[in-house]
Amino acid sequence: MTRVQPEVILDFDYTLFDTARFKRALAQALVPHGVGAQRFKVLYPKAVERRGRRYRYSTEKHLQLLRREVPTLSLVAGRRSLGAVIERSREFLYPEARAFLQRLRRHGFRLVLVTRGDPTFQLRKVRYSFIRHLFYSVVSAPGHKAATLRSVLRKGRPTYFVTDHSGELADVHRVFPWVFPILKLGGHGHVNHARTLKLPAFRNLKNIEAYINRNEKKEG
């Protein structure tokens, strides 16, 4: 019997994309407009809508908050400068990300990208990273990953889920026990979380790829 095509579901931020460096670039883009990088950082959490498990960051809300403290800030110029950074998203992919995705595709894996946050903002980052064509599908929603994955997962399909959020992995594995969880260290992923939850954890995508290939040989 032919085995069903295996699937790898990947988070975007801190998994494929260096979100910390991206945020620093957003902050630096507003410095010429009189907004200090520290001020940008302090107000960042206030530009995030958190309701229950929803997470939605808005550049527009962020600019409005900054304008209250820096009245000389032009919203039009601010939008233009932040937009220019988003259009450079390709620069913020981890160096090995593109080759990692290409190799998985060549090895027969179906790739799905699931990202949490404001869909317009997140999908612009994906668009300008120029990796959309490597995925079978891309899903963006502000809600928790376990809920979002209900529309993606198919029981019986060998599936790996890679993210830097240990809590998301634990939730997904509890709801979908056939999914193989993999923690990407860095970002929100820490070694102590991996040990506590007994998760396979790796610092780079090359080691994640090797783990998936080993597991596929064992399962196959």
URLINMO-V697112 format. One record per pair of residues at least 6 apart in sequence whose ideal C-beta (glycine too) atoms are under 7 Angstrom apart, sorted by the first residue. I is the first residue (numbers start at 1). J is the second residue. Records with the same first field share a line. If there is no record, write none. Layout:
BEGIN
I: J  J
END
This chain:
BEGIN
3: 220
4: 156  157  158
5: 108  110
6: 109  158  216
7: 109  110  112  157  158  159
8: 104  109  111  160  162  212
9: 112  114  152  159  160  161
10: 16  111  113  162
11: 114  115  162  163  164
12: 113  115  122  126
13: 19  115
14: 164  184  186  187  188
15: 162  163  164  184
16: 93  94  97
17: 92  93  125  129
18: 92  94
19: 187
21: 92
22: 92
25: 85
26: 82  85
27: 37  40  41
28: 37
29: 81  82  84  85
30: 40  78  81
31: 37
33: 73  74  77  78  81
34: 70  72  73
35: 66  70  73
39: 66  69
40: 66
43: 62  65  66
44: 62
46: 65
47: 57  58  61  62  65
48: 55  56  57
49: 56
53: 143  144
54: 142  143
55: 116  117  142
56: 117  118  142
57: 117  118  121
58: 118
59: 82  121
63: 75  78  79
66: 73
67: 73  75
86: 124  125  128
87: 128
89: 125  128  129
90: 128  129  130
93: 129
94: 205
96: 204  205  206
97: 205
98: 131
100: 205  206  209
101: 111  131  134
102: 134
103: 209
104: 111  209
105: 111  134
107: 213
110: 136
111: 134  135  136
112: 135  136  137  152
113: 126  135  138
114: 139  145  148  149  152
115: 122  126  140
116: 141  142  145
117: 140  142
118: 142
119: 140  141
122: 140
123: 140
126: 132  138
132: 138
139: 148  152
141: 148
144: 171
145: 168  172
146: 171  172  175
149: 172  176
153: 159  176  179
155: 178
158: 219
159: 178  179  180
160: 180  182  212
161: 169  172  179  181  182
162: 182  184  208
163: 169  184
164: 183  184  186  187  188  189
165: 188
166: 183  189  193  194  197  199
169: 181  183  199
170: 197
172: 179  181
173: 179  181
180: 215
181: 199
182: 200  208  211
183: 189  193  194  199  200  201
184: 202  208
185: 191  201  202  203
186: 203
189: 201
191: 201
194: 201
200: 211
202: 208  211
END
